[in-house]
């Protein structure tokens, strides 16, 4: 991966058994991966450590942060 997120990484992820449990298609093309990443407004570039995709506003996380900051 060389520290970058690429369309091929997305194709490889879709092909993993964990994701395949919930999909009808067994694979996607590089072109489809490019289209999906563009639709998701992802840009080619370095990965950031600690990137939040989801869950940073869950009730237990907010409670923990509030208690931690006090």
mmCIF file of the N, C-alpha and C atoms, coordinates in Angstrom:
data_MODEL
# 
_entry.id   MODEL 
# 
loop_
_atom_site.group_PDB 
_atom_site.id 
_atom_site.type_symbol 
_atom_site.label_atom_id 
_atom_site.label_alt_id 
_atom_site.label_comp_id 
_atom_site.label_asym_id 
_atom_site.label_entity_id 
_atom_site.label_seq_id 
_atom_site.pdbx_PDB_ins_code 
_atom_site.Cartn_x 
_atom_site.Cartn_y 
_atom_site.Cartn_z 
_atom_site.occupancy 
_atom_site.B_iso_or_equiv 
_atom_site.pdbx_formal_charge 
_atom_site.auth_seq_id 
_atom_site.auth_comp_id 
_atom_site.auth_asym_id 
_atom_site.auth_atom_id 
_atom_site.pdbx_PDB_model_num 
ATOM 1   N N  . UNK A 1 1  ? 0.816   -1.204  0.000   1.00 0.00 ? 1  UNK A N  1 
ATOM 2   C CA . UNK A 1 1  ? 0.000   0.000   0.000   1.00 0.00 ? 1  UNK A CA 1 
ATOM 3   C C  . UNK A 1 1  ? 0.854   1.261   0.000   1.00 0.00 ? 1  UNK A C  1 
ATOM 4   N N  . UNK A 1 2  ? 2.044   1.215   0.474   1.00 0.00 ? 2  UNK A N  1 
ATOM 5   C CA . UNK A 1 2  ? 2.952   2.355   0.421   1.00 0.00 ? 2  UNK A CA 1 
ATOM 6   C C  . UNK A 1 2  ? 2.385   3.612   1.066   1.00 0.00 ? 2  UNK A C  1 
ATOM 7   N N  . UNK A 1 3  ? 1.490   3.492   2.029   1.00 0.00 ? 3  UNK A N  1 
ATOM 8   C CA . UNK A 1 3  ? 0.949   4.655   2.716   1.00 0.00 ? 3  UNK A CA 1 
ATOM 9   C C  . UNK A 1 3  ? -0.131  5.409   1.971   1.00 0.00 ? 3  UNK A C  1 
ATOM 10  N N  . UNK A 1 4  ? -0.638  4.858   0.878   1.00 0.00 ? 4  UNK A N  1 
ATOM 11  C CA . UNK A 1 4  ? -1.669  5.532   0.100   1.00 0.00 ? 4  UNK A CA 1 
ATOM 12  C C  . UNK A 1 4  ? -2.886  4.626   -0.050  1.00 0.00 ? 4  UNK A C  1 
ATOM 13  N N  . UNK A 1 5  ? -4.041  5.236   -0.162  1.00 0.00 ? 5  UNK A N  1 
ATOM 14  C CA . UNK A 1 5  ? -5.271  4.507   -0.446  1.00 0.00 ? 5  UNK A CA 1 
ATOM 15  C C  . UNK A 1 5  ? -5.478  4.557   -1.954  1.00 0.00 ? 5  UNK A C  1 
ATOM 16  N N  . UNK A 1 6  ? -5.603  3.393   -2.572  1.00 0.00 ? 6  UNK A N  1 
ATOM 17  C CA . UNK A 1 6  ? -5.760  3.323   -4.017  1.00 0.00 ? 6  UNK A CA 1 
ATOM 18  C C  . UNK A 1 6  ? -7.009  2.530   -4.355  1.00 0.00 ? 6  UNK A C  1 
ATOM 19  N N  . UNK A 1 7  ? -7.449  2.646   -5.592  1.00 0.00 ? 7  UNK A N  1 
ATOM 20  C CA . UNK A 1 7  ? -8.641  1.926   -6.035  1.00 0.00 ? 7  UNK A CA 1 
ATOM 21  C C  . UNK A 1 7  ? -8.445  0.419   -5.897  1.00 0.00 ? 7  UNK A C  1 
ATOM 22  N N  . UNK A 1 8  ? -7.230  -0.069  -6.145  1.00 0.00 ? 8  UNK A N  1 
ATOM 23  C CA . UNK A 1 8  ? -6.969  -1.504  -6.014  1.00 0.00 ? 8  UNK A CA 1 
ATOM 24  C C  . UNK A 1 8  ? -7.158  -1.967  -4.568  1.00 0.00 ? 8  UNK A C  1 
ATOM 25  N N  . UNK A 1 9  ? -6.837  -1.125  -3.595  1.00 0.00 ? 9  UNK A N  1 
ATOM 26  C CA . UNK A 1 9  ? -7.068  -1.459  -2.187  1.00 0.00 ? 9  UNK A CA 1 
ATOM 27  C C  . UNK A 1 9  ? -8.560  -1.653  -1.931  1.00 0.00 ? 9  UNK A C  1 
ATOM 28  N N  . UNK A 1 10 ? -9.371  -0.820  -2.561  1.00 0.00 ? 10 UNK A N  1 
ATOM 29  C CA . UNK A 1 10 ? -10.820 -0.921  -2.423  1.00 0.00 ? 10 UNK A CA 1 
ATOM 30  C C  . UNK A 1 10 ? -11.327 -2.215  -3.055  1.00 0.00 ? 10 UNK A C  1 
ATOM 31  N N  . UNK A 1 11 ? -10.798 -2.555  -4.230  1.00 0.00 ? 11 UNK A N  1 
ATOM 32  C CA . UNK A 1 11 ? -11.162 -3.804  -4.910  1.00 0.00 ? 11 UNK A CA 1 
ATOM 33  C C  . UNK A 1 11 ? -10.793 -4.995  -4.027  1.00 0.00 ? 11 UNK A C  1 
ATOM 34  N N  . UNK A 1 12 ? -9.588  -4.972  -3.456  1.00 0.00 ? 12 UNK A N  1 
ATOM 35  C CA . UNK A 1 12 ? -9.137  -6.064  -2.583  1.00 0.00 ? 12 UNK A CA 1 
ATOM 36  C C  . UNK A 1 12 ? -10.007 -6.186  -1.337  1.00 0.00 ? 12 UNK A C  1 
ATOM 37  N N  . UNK A 1 13 ? -10.407 -5.042  -0.780  1.00 0.00 ? 13 UNK A N  1 
ATOM 38  C CA . UNK A 1 13 ? -11.268 -5.059  0.406   1.00 0.00 ? 13 UNK A CA 1 
ATOM 39  C C  . UNK A 1 13 ? -12.626 -5.678  0.093   1.00 0.00 ? 13 UNK A C  1 
ATOM 40  N N  . UNK A 1 14 ? -13.203 -5.315  -1.048  1.00 0.00 ? 14 UNK A N  1 
ATOM 41  C CA . UNK A 1 14 ? -14.503 -5.875  -1.443  1.00 0.00 ? 14 UNK A CA 1 
ATOM 42  C C  . UNK A 1 14 ? -14.405 -7.390  -1.605  1.00 0.00 ? 14 UNK A C  1 
ATOM 43  N N  . UNK A 1 15 ? -13.246 -7.897  -1.980  1.00 0.00 ? 15 UNK A N  1 
ATOM 44  C CA . UNK A 1 15 ? -13.060 -9.329  -2.212  1.00 0.00 ? 15 UNK A CA 1 
ATOM 45  C C  . UNK A 1 15 ? -12.825 -10.129 -0.928  1.00 0.00 ? 15 UNK A C  1 
ATOM 46  N N  . UNK A 1 16 ? -12.710 -9.466  0.235   1.00 0.00 ? 16 UNK A N  1 
ATOM 47  C CA . UNK A 1 16 ? -12.465 -10.194 1.484   1.00 0.00 ? 16 UNK A CA 1 
ATOM 48  C C  . UNK A 1 16 ? -13.710 -10.969 1.912   1.00 0.00 ? 16 UNK A C  1 
ATOM 49  N N  . UNK A 1 17 ? -13.524 -12.102 2.588   1.00 0.00 ? 17 UNK A N  1 
ATOM 50  C CA . UNK A 1 17 ? -14.665 -12.920 3.018   1.00 0.00 ? 17 UNK A CA 1 
ATOM 51  C C  . UNK A 1 17 ? -15.646 -12.163 3.914   1.00 0.00 ? 17 UNK A C  1 
ATOM 52  N N  . UNK A 1 18 ? -15.128 -11.284 4.758   1.00 0.00 ? 18 UNK A N  1 
ATOM 53  C CA . UNK A 1 18 ? -15.992 -10.518 5.665   1.00 0.00 ? 18 UNK A CA 1 
ATOM 54  C C  . UNK A 1 18 ? -16.997 -9.671  4.882   1.00 0.00 ? 18 UNK A C  1 
ATOM 55  N N  . UNK A 1 19 ? -16.544 -9.014  3.836   1.00 0.00 ? 19 UNK A N  1 
ATOM 56  C CA . UNK A 1 19 ? -17.419 -8.162  3.030   1.00 0.00 ? 19 UNK A CA 1 
ATOM 57  C C  . UNK A 1 19 ? -18.304 -9.019  2.128   1.00 0.00 ? 19 UNK A C  1 
ATOM 58  N N  . UNK A 1 20 ? -17.776 -10.103 1.620   1.00 0.00 ? 20 UNK A N  1 
ATOM 59  C CA . UNK A 1 20 ? -18.511 -10.970 0.702   1.00 0.00 ? 20 UNK A CA 1 
ATOM 60  C C  . UNK A 1 20 ? -19.764 -11.568 1.338   1.00 0.00 ? 20 UNK A C  1 
ATOM 61  N N  . UNK A 1 21 ? -19.792 -11.688 2.666   1.00 0.00 ? 21 UNK A N  1 
ATOM 62  C CA . UNK A 1 21 ? -20.971 -12.228 3.351   1.00 0.00 ? 21 UNK A CA 1 
ATOM 63  C C  . UNK A 1 21 ? -22.212 -11.390 3.065   1.00 0.00 ? 21 UNK A C  1 
ATOM 64  N N  . UNK A 1 22 ? -22.029 -10.108 2.798   1.00 0.00 ? 22 UNK A N  1 
ATOM 65  C CA . UNK A 1 22 ? -23.152 -9.177  2.658   1.00 0.00 ? 22 UNK A CA 1 
ATOM 66  C C  . UNK A 1 22 ? -23.359 -8.669  1.238   1.00 0.00 ? 22 UNK A C  1 
ATOM 67  N N  . UNK A 1 23 ? -22.622 -9.193  0.272   1.00 0.00 ? 23 UNK A N  1 
ATOM 68  C CA . UNK A 1 23 ? -22.722 -8.700  -1.100  1.00 0.00 ? 23 UNK A CA 1 
ATOM 69  C C  . UNK A 1 23 ? -23.163 -9.795  -2.057  1.00 0.00 ? 23 UNK A C  1 
ATOM 70  N N  . UNK A 1 24 ? -23.781 -9.382  -3.137  1.00 0.00 ? 24 UNK A N  1 
ATOM 71  C CA . UNK A 1 24 ? -24.145 -10.319 -4.195  1.00 0.00 ? 24 UNK A CA 1 
ATOM 72  C C  . UNK A 1 24 ? -22.993 -10.481 -5.176  1.00 0.00 ? 24 UNK A C  1 
ATOM 73  N N  . UNK A 1 25 ? -22.323 -9.394  -5.523  1.00 0.00 ? 25 UNK A N  1 
ATOM 74  C CA . UNK A 1 25 ? -21.207 -9.437  -6.475  1.00 0.00 ? 25 UNK A CA 1 
ATOM 75  C C  . UNK A 1 25 ? -19.961 -9.971  -5.778  1.00 0.00 ? 25 UNK A C  1 
ATOM 76  N N  . UNK A 1 26 ? -19.200 -10.795 -6.489  1.00 0.00 ? 26 UNK A N  1 
ATOM 77  C CA . UNK A 1 26 ? -17.992 -11.353 -5.900  1.00 0.00 ? 26 UNK A CA 1 
ATOM 78  C C  . UNK A 1 26 ? -16.797 -10.437 -6.056  1.00 0.00 ? 26 UNK A C  1 
ATOM 79  N N  . UNK A 1 27 ? -16.823 -9.564  -7.038  1.00 0.00 ? 27 UNK A N  1 
ATOM 80  C CA . UNK A 1 27 ? -15.713 -8.655  -7.261  1.00 0.00 ? 27 UNK A CA 1 
ATOM 81  C C  . UNK A 1 27 ? -16.213 -7.401  -7.965  1.00 0.00 ? 27 UNK A C  1 
ATOM 82  N N  . UNK A 1 28 ? -15.397 -6.370  -7.947  1.00 0.00 ? 28 UNK A N  1 
ATOM 83  C CA . UNK A 1 28 ? -15.689 -5.156  -8.699  1.00 0.00 ? 28 UNK A CA 1 
ATOM 84  C C  . UNK A 1 28 ? -14.456 -4.820  -9.529  1.00 0.00 ? 28 UNK A C  1 
ATOM 85  N N  . UNK A 1 29 ? -14.645 -4.034  -10.564 1.00 0.00 ? 29 UNK A N  1 
ATOM 86  C CA . UNK A 1 29 ? -13.526 -3.645  -11.423 1.00 0.00 ? 29 UNK A CA 1 
ATOM 87  C C  . UNK A 1 29 ? -12.830 -2.416  -10.835 1.00 0.00 ? 29 UNK A C  1 
ATOM 88  N N  . UNK A 1 30 ? -11.633 -2.158  -11.337 1.00 0.00 ? 30 UNK A N  1 
ATOM 89  C CA . UNK A 1 30 ? -10.895 -0.959  -10.929 1.00 0.00 ? 30 UNK A CA 1 
ATOM 90  C C  . UNK A 1 30 ? -11.707 0.289   -11.299 1.00 0.00 ? 30 UNK A C  1 
ATOM 91  N N  . UNK A 1 31 ? -12.331 0.271   -12.471 1.00 0.00 ? 31 UNK A N  1 
ATOM 92  C CA . UNK A 1 31 ? -13.140 1.414   -12.905 1.00 0.00 ? 31 UNK A CA 1 
ATOM 93  C C  . UNK A 1 31 ? -14.283 1.677   -11.922 1.00 0.00 ? 31 UNK A C  1 
ATOM 94  N N  . UNK A 1 32 ? -14.961 0.615   -11.496 1.00 0.00 ? 32 UNK A N  1 
ATOM 95  C CA . UNK A 1 32 ? -16.047 0.764   -10.519 1.00 0.00 ? 32 UNK A CA 1 
ATOM 96  C C  . UNK A 1 32 ? -15.516 1.312   -9.206  1.00 0.00 ? 32 UNK A C  1 
ATOM 97  N N  . UNK A 1 33 ? -14.365 0.822   -8.776  1.00 0.00 ? 33 UNK A N  1 
ATOM 98  C CA . UNK A 1 33 ? -13.753 1.320   -7.540  1.00 0.00 ? 33 UNK A CA 1 
ATOM 99  C C  . UNK A 1 33 ? -13.446 2.812   -7.650  1.00 0.00 ? 33 UNK A C  1 
ATOM 100 N N  . UNK A 1 34 ? -12.897 3.234   -8.798  1.00 0.00 ? 34 UNK A N  1 
ATOM 101 C CA . UNK A 1 34 ? -12.636 4.663   -9.016  1.00 0.00 ? 34 UNK A CA 1 
ATOM 102 C C  . UNK A 1 34 ? -13.927 5.466   -8.924  1.00 0.00 ? 34 UNK A C  1 
ATOM 103 N N  . UNK A 1 35 ? -14.982 4.979   -9.563  1.00 0.00 ? 35 UNK A N  1 
ATOM 104 C CA . UNK A 1 35 ? -16.272 5.689   -9.546  1.00 0.00 ? 35 UNK A CA 1 
ATOM 105 C C  . UNK A 1 35 ? -16.827 5.789   -8.131  1.00 0.00 ? 35 UNK A C  1 
ATOM 106 N N  . UNK A 1 36 ? -16.768 4.692   -7.384  1.00 0.00 ? 36 UNK A N  1 
ATOM 107 C CA . UNK A 1 36 ? -17.292 4.708   -6.013  1.00 0.00 ? 36 UNK A CA 1 
ATOM 108 C C  . UNK A 1 36 ? -16.483 5.653   -5.130  1.00 0.00 ? 36 UNK A C  1 
ATOM 109 N N  . UNK A 1 37 ? -15.169 5.605   -5.248  1.00 0.00 ? 37 UNK A N  1 
ATOM 110 C CA . UNK A 1 37 ? -14.335 6.487   -4.429  1.00 0.00 ? 37 UNK A CA 1 
ATOM 111 C C  . UNK A 1 37 ? -14.581 7.950   -4.788  1.00 0.00 ? 37 UNK A C  1 
ATOM 112 N N  . UNK A 1 38 ? -14.795 8.230   -6.070  1.00 0.00 ? 38 UNK A N  1 
ATOM 113 C CA . UNK A 1 38 ? -15.111 9.600   -6.468  1.00 0.00 ? 38 UNK A CA 1 
ATOM 114 C C  . UNK A 1 38 ? -16.472 10.008  -5.915  1.00 0.00 ? 38 UNK A C  1 
ATOM 115 N N  . UNK A 1 39 ? -17.459 9.106   -5.983  1.00 0.00 ? 39 UNK A N  1 
ATOM 116 C CA . UNK A 1 39 ? -18.795 9.399   -5.453  1.00 0.00 ? 39 UNK A CA 1 
ATOM 117 C C  . UNK A 1 39 ? -18.744 9.638   -3.943  1.00 0.00 ? 39 UNK A C  1 
ATOM 118 N N  . UNK A 1 40 ? -17.876 8.907   -3.250  1.00 0.00 ? 40 UNK A N  1 
ATOM 119 C CA . UNK A 1 40 ? -17.709 9.082   -1.806  1.00 0.00 ? 40 UNK A CA 1 
ATOM 120 C C  . UNK A 1 40 ? -16.859 10.300  -1.464  1.00 0.00 ? 40 UNK A C  1 
ATOM 121 N N  . UNK A 1 41 ? -16.379 11.005  -2.503  1.00 0.00 ? 41 UNK A N  1 
ATOM 122 C CA . UNK A 1 41 ? -15.567 12.219  -2.361  1.00 0.00 ? 41 UNK A CA 1 
ATOM 123 C C  . UNK A 1 41 ? -14.217 11.929  -1.708  1.00 0.00 ? 41 UNK A C  1 
ATOM 124 N N  . UNK A 1 42 ? -13.674 10.737  -1.984  1.00 0.00 ? 42 UNK A N  1 
ATOM 125 C CA . UNK A 1 42 ? -12.342 10.399  -1.498  1.00 0.00 ? 42 UNK A CA 1 
ATOM 126 C C  . UNK A 1 42 ? -11.332 10.936  -2.491  1.00 0.00 ? 42 UNK A C  1 
ATOM 127 N N  . UNK A 1 43 ? -10.191 11.337  -1.996  1.00 0.00 ? 43 UNK A N  1 
ATOM 128 C CA . UNK A 1 43 ? -9.121  11.847  -2.835  1.00 0.00 ? 43 UNK A CA 1 
ATOM 129 C C  . UNK A 1 43 ? -7.889  10.967  -2.661  1.00 0.00 ? 43 UNK A C  1 
ATOM 130 N N  . UNK A 1 44 ? -7.127  10.839  -3.742  1.00 0.00 ? 44 UNK A N  1 
ATOM 131 C CA . UNK A 1 44 ? -5.888  10.086  -3.674  1.00 0.00 ? 44 UNK A CA 1 
ATOM 132 C C  . UNK A 1 44 ? -4.909  10.852  -2.799  1.00 0.00 ? 44 UNK A C  1 
ATOM 133 N N  . UNK A 1 45 ? -4.354  10.192  -1.803  1.00 0.00 ? 45 UNK A N  1 
ATOM 134 C CA . UNK A 1 45 ? -3.381  10.855  -0.950  1.00 0.00 ? 45 UNK A CA 1 
ATOM 135 C C  . UNK A 1 45 ? -2.999  9.989   0.230   1.00 0.00 ? 45 UNK A C  1 
ATOM 136 N N  . UNK A 1 46 ? -2.169  10.543  1.091   1.00 0.00 ? 46 UNK A N  1 
ATOM 137 C CA . UNK A 1 46 ? -1.675  9.818   2.254   1.00 0.00 ? 46 UNK A CA 1 
ATOM 138 C C  . UNK A 1 46 ? -2.815  9.477   3.205   1.00 0.00 ? 46 UNK A C  1 
ATOM 139 N N  . UNK A 1 47 ? -2.708  8.290   3.829   1.00 0.00 ? 47 UNK A N  1 
ATOM 140 C CA . UNK A 1 47 ? -3.670  7.907   4.851   1.00 0.00 ? 47 UNK A CA 1 
ATOM 141 C C  . UNK A 1 47 ? -3.324  8.667   6.129   1.00 0.00 ? 47 UNK A C  1 
ATOM 142 N N  . UNK A 1 48 ? -4.323  9.069   6.850   1.00 0.00 ? 48 UNK A N  1 
ATOM 143 C CA . UNK A 1 48 ? -4.128  9.740   8.126   1.00 0.00 ? 48 UNK A CA 1 
ATOM 144 C C  . UNK A 1 48 ? -4.407  8.745   9.231   1.00 0.00 ? 48 UNK A C  1 
ATOM 145 N N  . UNK A 1 49 ? -3.506  8.650   10.179  1.00 0.00 ? 49 UNK A N  1 
ATOM 146 C CA . UNK A 1 49 ? -3.743  7.791   11.335  1.00 0.00 ? 49 UNK A CA 1 
ATOM 147 C C  . UNK A 1 49 ? -4.827  8.411   12.200  1.00 0.00 ? 49 UNK A C  1 
ATOM 148 N N  . UNK A 1 50 ? -5.703  7.583   12.743  1.00 0.00 ? 50 UNK A N  1 
ATOM 149 C CA . UNK A 1 50 ? -6.747  8.072   13.611  1.00 0.00 ? 50 UNK A CA 1 
ATOM 150 C C  . UNK A 1 50 ? -7.926  8.681   12.875  1.00 0.00 ? 50 UNK A C  1 
ATOM 151 N N  . UNK A 1 51 ? -8.080  8.392   11.600  1.00 0.00 ? 51 UNK A N  1 
ATOM 152 C CA . UNK A 1 51 ? -9.199  8.931   10.842  1.00 0.00 ? 51 UNK A CA 1 
ATOM 153 C C  . UNK A 1 51 ? -10.504 8.314   11.352  1.00 0.00 ? 51 UNK A C  1 
ATOM 154 N N  . UNK A 1 52 ? -11.471 9.145   11.674  1.00 0.00 ? 52 UNK A N  1 
ATOM 155 C CA . UNK A 1 52 ? -12.757 8.662   12.141  1.00 0.00 ? 52 UNK A CA 1 
ATOM 156 C C  . UNK A 1 52 ? -13.695 8.505   10.953  1.00 0.00 ? 52 UNK A C  1 
ATOM 157 N N  . UNK A 1 53 ? -14.209 7.312   10.769  1.00 0.00 ? 53 UNK A N  1 
ATOM 158 C CA . UNK A 1 53 ? -15.178 7.082   9.716   1.00 0.00 ? 53 UNK A CA 1 
ATOM 159 C C  . UNK A 1 53 ? -16.572 7.088   10.308  1.00 0.00 ? 53 UNK A C  1 
ATOM 160 N N  . UNK A 1 54 ? -16.712 6.492   11.476  1.00 0.00 ? 54 UNK A N  1 
ATOM 161 C CA . UNK A 1 54 ? -18.009 6.428   12.132  1.00 0.00 ? 54 UNK A CA 1 
ATOM 162 C C  . UNK A 1 54 ? -17.772 6.089   13.596  1.00 0.00 ? 54 UNK A C  1 
ATOM 163 N N  . UNK A 1 55 ? -18.679 6.450   14.454  1.00 0.00 ? 55 UNK A N  1 
ATOM 164 C CA . UNK A 1 55 ? -18.619 6.033   15.846  1.00 0.00 ? 55 UNK A CA 1 
ATOM 165 C C  . UNK A 1 55 ? -18.090 7.083   16.793  1.00 0.00 ? 55 UNK A C  1 
ATOM 166 N N  . UNK A 1 56 ? -17.534 8.179   16.303  1.00 0.00 ? 56 UNK A N  1 
ATOM 167 C CA . UNK A 1 56 ? -16.970 9.163   17.216  1.00 0.00 ? 56 UNK A CA 1 
ATOM 168 C C  . UNK A 1 56 ? -18.036 9.987   17.927  1.00 0.00 ? 56 UNK A C  1 
ATOM 169 N N  . UNK A 1 57 ? -19.298 9.824   17.531  1.00 0.00 ? 57 UNK A N  1 
ATOM 170 C CA . UNK A 1 57 ? -20.373 10.526  18.220  1.00 0.00 ? 57 UNK A CA 1 
ATOM 171 C C  . UNK A 1 57 ? -21.315 9.563   18.937  1.00 0.00 ? 57 UNK A C  1 
ATOM 172 N N  . UNK A 1 58 ? -20.903 8.305   19.081  1.00 0.00 ? 58 UNK A N  1 
ATOM 173 C CA . UNK A 1 58 ? -21.714 7.361   19.826  1.00 0.00 ? 58 UNK A CA 1 
ATOM 174 C C  . UNK A 1 58 ? -21.808 7.804   21.282  1.00 0.00 ? 58 UNK A C  1 
ATOM 175 N N  . UNK A 1 59 ? -22.913 7.477   21.901  1.00 0.00 ? 59 UNK A N  1 
ATOM 176 C CA . UNK A 1 59 ? -23.179 7.941   23.261  1.00 0.00 ? 59 UNK A CA 1 
ATOM 177 C C  . UNK A 1 59 ? -22.067 7.543   24.229  1.00 0.00 ? 59 UNK A C  1 
ATOM 178 N N  . UNK A 1 60 ? -21.596 6.307   24.173  1.00 0.00 ? 60 UNK A N  1 
ATOM 179 C CA . UNK A 1 60 ? -20.554 5.874   25.103  1.00 0.00 ? 60 UNK A CA 1 
ATOM 180 C C  . UNK A 1 60 ? -19.225 6.579   24.842  1.00 0.00 ? 60 UNK A C  1 
ATOM 181 N N  . UNK A 1 61 ? -18.943 6.913   23.591  1.00 0.00 ? 61 UNK A N  1 
ATOM 182 C CA . UNK A 1 61 ? -17.706 7.618   23.261  1.00 0.00 ? 61 UNK A CA 1 
ATOM 183 C C  . UNK A 1 61 ? -17.777 9.056   23.758  1.00 0.00 ? 61 UNK A C  1 
ATOM 184 N N  . UNK A 1 62 ? -18.916 9.699   23.562  1.00 0.00 ? 62 UNK A N  1 
ATOM 185 C CA . UNK A 1 62 ? -19.089 11.073  24.036  1.00 0.00 ? 62 UNK A CA 1 
ATOM 186 C C  . UNK A 1 62 ? -19.000 11.120  25.556  1.00 0.00 ? 62 UNK A C  1 
ATOM 187 N N  . UNK A 1 63 ? -19.630 10.173  26.234  1.00 0.00 ? 63 UNK A N  1 
ATOM 188 C CA . UNK A 1 63 ? -19.573 10.118  27.690  1.00 0.00 ? 63 UNK A CA 1 
ATOM 189 C C  . UNK A 1 63 ? -18.138 9.940   28.160  1.00 0.00 ? 63 UNK A C  1 
ATOM 190 N N  . UNK A 1 64 ? -17.408 9.043   27.526  1.00 0.00 ? 64 UNK A N  1 
ATOM 191 C CA . UNK A 1 64 ? -16.011 8.814   27.900  1.00 0.00 ? 64 UNK A CA 1 
ATOM 192 C C  . UNK A 1 64 ? -15.185 10.087  27.720  1.00 0.00 ? 64 UNK A C  1 
ATOM 193 N N  . UNK A 1 65 ? -15.368 10.771  26.587  1.00 0.00 ? 65 UNK A N  1 
ATOM 194 C CA . UNK A 1 65 ? -14.599 11.996  26.347  1.00 0.00 ? 65 UNK A CA 1 
ATOM 195 C C  . UNK A 1 65 ? -14.945 13.068  27.355  1.00 0.00 ? 65 UNK A C  1 
ATOM 196 N N  . UNK A 1 66 ? -16.217 13.181  27.713  1.00 0.00 ? 66 UNK A N  1 
ATOM 197 C CA . UNK A 1 66 ? -16.623 14.193  28.706  1.00 0.00 ? 66 UNK A CA 1 
ATOM 198 C C  . UNK A 1 66 ? -15.998 13.885  30.063  1.00 0.00 ? 66 UNK A C  1 
ATOM 199 N N  . UNK A 1 67 ? -16.018 12.613  30.467  1.00 0.00 ? 67 UNK A N  1 
ATOM 200 C CA . UNK A 1 67 ? -15.424 12.237  31.737  1.00 0.00 ? 67 UNK A CA 1 
ATOM 201 C C  . UNK A 1 67 ? -13.903 12.417  31.719  1.00 0.00 ? 67 UNK A C  1 
ATOM 202 N N  . UNK A 1 68 ? -13.300 12.096  30.589  1.00 0.00 ? 68 UNK A N  1 
ATOM 203 C CA . UNK A 1 68 ? -11.868 12.238  30.460  1.00 0.00 ? 68 UNK A CA 1 
ATOM 204 C C  . UNK A 1 68 ? -11.430 13.703  30.533  1.00 0.00 ? 68 UNK A C  1 
ATOM 205 N N  . UNK A 1 69 ? -12.227 14.587  29.931  1.00 0.00 ? 69 UNK A N  1 
ATOM 206 C CA . UNK A 1 69 ? -11.843 16.007  29.907  1.00 0.00 ? 69 UNK A CA 1 
ATOM 207 C C  . UNK A 1 69 ? -12.056 16.696  31.248  1.00 0.00 ? 69 UNK A C  1 
ATOM 208 N N  . UNK A 1 70 ? -12.881 16.103  32.106  1.00 0.00 ? 70 UNK A N  1 
ATOM 209 C CA . UNK A 1 70 ? -13.092 16.690  33.437  1.00 0.00 ? 70 UNK A CA 1 
ATOM 210 C C  . UNK A 1 70 ? -11.925 16.325  34.276  1.00 0.00 ? 70 UNK A C  1 
# 
